[in-house]
Structures are given as structure tokens and as C-alpha cells.
Amino acid sequence: IRNSIYKIFICKINIIRKFVEENLGKYKDEYMTITDEETLYDYIKSCNGVFSIDTETTGLDPLTDKIVGIGLYSPNCSKSAYIPLRHKSCMTNELVPGQLLPEVVAEILKPLETAEEDVEFNAKFDMRFMKNDLGVNLDCTWDCFLGARLMNENEPSNKLKKLHAKYVLEGSEDEFSYEEIFKDVPFEYIPIDIATLYGAHDPKITWEYKEFQAKHLYYEPDKDFDARNGMNGVSWCFFNIEMPCIKPIMEMEDNGILIDKEYAK
């Protein structure tokens, strides 16, 4: 029975490999896997405080789950990167070789805490994982998820790949999601070369989607809120309400909240 389950698992991984290579294989030369300290240090230095980031995790709970790998992109770097941390062999369930230690990565990524431009999608998720798992406190300057919700509250999908395909690629390519690709296969069991194609792709398209949003989300103090078909007011809301709320809400979700019942009465 165990051998049969293993064969089924390998079959699923091979299907995933085929799907990812067909959809993202064309970007292979644009992506890189970082597996040594010196390369990671040089990459962070080359970012020069401007980057987008995305995490691949063992689950959806930033308090109990762990980061499997980190995707990084910067317009100042020649390639988008993936940093594997906790990929496992589906045969032995042990960590596969060629990965950086989480504590080493945490130390090298510390300069990103004070970066000039930190672009993310659904930043609260990645920021909580980075803080709780690695002790790296990111300070997102542009959350594309919040931008999408403000720009069109009736958007049919809030998923990054669908939004990128619709607005950046203008529907010229098919979008796909994590659920469609990796269903029933935890990301830590995805081979690193395939994980790189997927993990390095997300921060790159996050940056591209941010550039699209930036054409519409900018605040002009000398104009009223209704300027640019109301986008001046929407932009003010983005920069002055939504973005500053990210960290307080993170703290609420990590620490819990206390309700003053007497005052509530």
C-alpha cells in the first residue's frame, strides 16, 4: 500500500512538473535559485532597497506553519530569484540538500526591513510569516491586493495571477492558480527546480501589476477627491487608510484583541 501511495504521489509531482514547465518554462532563463550565502547577500545588495517578495509556505497559518521558500524580484537585478529553505524528499521526508538555513536567510534579509520600496500582494500574509518564522519585520509600501480592492470592488477574482493576466497581459495568456497546480501536494515536496519557476514568478508579476496600478493610484493634494473620475479620493484612501492599517491588523491577528465589555454595553 505504501509503495502504491508513493507511486501516486510521484505521478502527481510529474503532472505538476509538466504543467509548470509548459506555462512557465519560457521564463527559465529569467529566474534563478539562490542556494548559497554569498549569492543571496549580493542579490539583496543589488536590490538597493527596491523589491517585491512572496512566500511559499507549509500552510496558511502564520503562527504555526513555516516558510518553504521565498521569492524575490527587483528591477535592479537581472533575474527574479527563489530561495529554498525547507523542501523535503517525498521518499525520505528529509530536507533535500542545496538549501539555505532559515536563520542564515533571516540575517541576510534583515536590511529589507528598512527598504525604500517593498511591494507585495496580500502583504499581511507574507509579513506575518516573515516576522513569526524568520524574525524579519518587513514594512510593505505597496500592497497590490489592497490596491485591487480599491480600484474595483466588484472584481470577479482577487487572485494575483488572474489580475495580472487581465490587466498586465490584457488577457493574452491563460492564468492559473496554486490550487489548480499543487492540489493535494504540499509545496515542501515540490522539487526545487519546479518550485523556482513558480516561486520566482509571483514576485515578478506582483511588481508588474504594481506598475499597472501606479498609473491610477496616485494622490494629487492640489486636486479634489473627485478628480480623475474619483481616483484621487481612492488614492488618498489607499495611502492614508489602507496601507497604514496593515501592521496594526497584523498585531491584532498575532496577539489577539481585548474587548472592553463594560464600554461596549
C-alpha positions, 0 to 999 in steps of 0.5 A, a space after each residue: 500500500 505504501 509503495 502504491 501511495 508513493 507511486 501516486 504521489 510521484 505521478 502527481 509531482 510529474 503532472 505538476 512538473 509538466 504543467 509548470 514547465 509548459 506555462 512557465 518554462 519560457 521564463 527559465 532563463 529569467 529566474 534563478 535559485 539562490 542556494 548559497 550565502 554569498 549569492 543571496 547577500 549580493 542579490 539583496 545588495 543589488 536590490 538597493 532597497 527596491 523589491 517585491 517578495 512572496 512566500 511559499 509556505 507549509 500552510 496558511 497559518 502564520 503562527 504555526 506553519 513555516 516558510 518553504 521558500 521565498 521569492 524575490 524580484 527587483 528591477 535592479 537585478 537581472 533575474 527574479 530569484 527563489 530561495 529554498 529553505 525547507 523542501 523535503 524528499 517525498 521518499 525520505 521526508 528529509 530536507 533535500 540538500 542545496 538549501 539555505 538555513 532559515 536563520 542564515 536567510 533571516 540575517 541576510 534579509 534583515 536590511 529589507 526591513 528598512 527598504 525604500 520600496 517593498 511591494 507585495 500582494 496580500 502583504 499581511 500574509 507574507 509579513 506575518 510569516 516573515 516576522 513569526 518564522 524568520 524574525 524579519 519585520 518587513 514594512 510593505 509600501 505597496 500592497 497590490 491586493 489592497 490596491 485591487 480592492 480599491 480600484 474595483 470592488 466588484 472584481 470577479 477574482 482577487 487572485 494575483 495571477 488572474 489580475 495580472 493576466 487581465 490587466 498586465 497581459 490584457 488577457 493574452 495568456 491563460 492564468 492559473 492558480 496554486 490550487 489548480 497546480 499543487 492540489 493535494 501536494 504540499 509545496 515542501 515536496 515540490 522539487 526545487 527546480 519546479 518550485 523556482 519557476 513558480 516561486 520566482 514568478 509571483 514576485 515578478 508579476 506582483 511588481 508588474 501589476 504594481 506598475 499597472 496600478 501606479 498609473 491610477 493610484 496616485 494622490 494629487 493634494 492640489 486636486 479634489 477627491 473627485 478628480 480623475 473620475 474619483 481616483 484621487 479620493 481612492 488614492 488618498 484612501 489607499 495611502 492614508 487608510 489602507 496601507 497604514 492599517 496593515 501592521 496594526 491588523 497584523 498585531 491584532 491577528 498575532 496577539 489577539 484583541 481585548 474587548 472592553 465589555 463594560 464600554 461596549 454595553 
